[in-house]
């Protein structure tokens, strides 16, 4: 399901999302990956309103489509625009991001990045 009024919505697909995120997770950084994962898992909720789904589709499509305002291959700044778009979408649909969505995103994030520094310290007994 895509919103034809948004040129980035058509860039989203389940396959393209996982390919982009998996391939660029380390380069994009944990904050961007976390936001993208939370939005993705929120979109899987069947009760999500159409406007929220369209917002998420547009943001994730923008993240996936290789041509955007700041090219992703640029060092340091390449993902700044992606973070801005994902953060705005996240703020817009925040009420639909529940504990289950956050837990799914955190599990996937830890699979890619390992435990967060605070989690690693407590696991080490420190």
N, C-alpha and C positions, 0 to 999 in steps of 0.2 A: 504494500500500500504506500503510495507516494502522494505528495501534495504537488500538483503540477504547477502551482503558482510560485514555487520555490525551486530555483535551478539546482540547488544542492541536494534536495531530497532524492532526486533520481540517482544521485551518486552513492546512495546508501544501499547496501545489501549485506546480509549476514556474512557472506563469504568475504566481501571486500573489507568489512569492518575488522574481522579477525586477522586477515592478511596484513592490513595496514598497522593495526595495533601490535600484533606479534612481531612484525618486522622492524618497527620503529619505537618500541616501548622504551628501551634504554635511552635512545636519542631524545625522545619527547620528554622523558622524565616522569616521575611518579605522580606529580600533581595532575598533569594532563591525562595520563593513563587512568588515574583514579576517577576523574570526572567523566571521562569517556565510558568507562566501565559502568559507573553508576547510572548514567543516562541510558546506556544499552540495556541494562537489566531492568530499569524502570519501564522501558518501552515494551518489555516482554509481558508486563502485567495486562491481562485482558480487560480490566476495568479502567484502564488509563483513558481519560477523555481525548477526543479527537484533536483538540487544540494542543494538548500537551504532547501527543504523539507527533504531530506536525512540527512542533518546536524542536523536539529531539531529532527527528529525521533530518531537518535542515542543518542542525548543528553537527551531527555525526556525518552527514553528507559533506559538509564543508571540511571537516577533519580528514575525510577520506580522499576527496578530489585533489589531485596533485597541483592544480592551478588555483592558488588563492592569493590573498593580498601580499603576504610575505612568503616567498618560496621556502618550503620545509628544509631544503638542503643547506640553507644559510646557517653558519655556526651561530650559536647563542640565540639569535633573534628569529630563527626559522619557525618556531612553534608559538611565538608570542600571540599572533593573531588567532591561532587555533585555541589557545588557552582562553583568550577573551571571549570567543564565540561559545566555547563549552561552558565557561563560567556564567555567561549571561543565560544560556539555556538552563543550566543547573539552577540558578536563582529563580528562574521563571517557573520551573516545575518542582521545586524543592518539596512542596507538600505531598508529592507523589513518590518521594524517595524515602522508603521506610527501612526498618532494621534488616529485613530480609534482603533488600536490594544492596544495602551497605555491606552486609556479610558476604554476599556473592562477589561483590567487587573486591573486597578486602582479600578474600581467598585467592582470587585470580592474581591480584597485585602481588601477594606474598609468593605465589608460585613463580612469578617472573623476577621479582626484586629481592626475594628473601625477607626475613623478618625486619620490621622497622627497628631503628636503633634502640628504642626503649624495650621492645620485645626481645631483642638479642641480649640486652643486658640482664633482663630478668631470667632468661633461659640459661645464661652463664652464671647466675647466682650473684650478679653484681648490681 
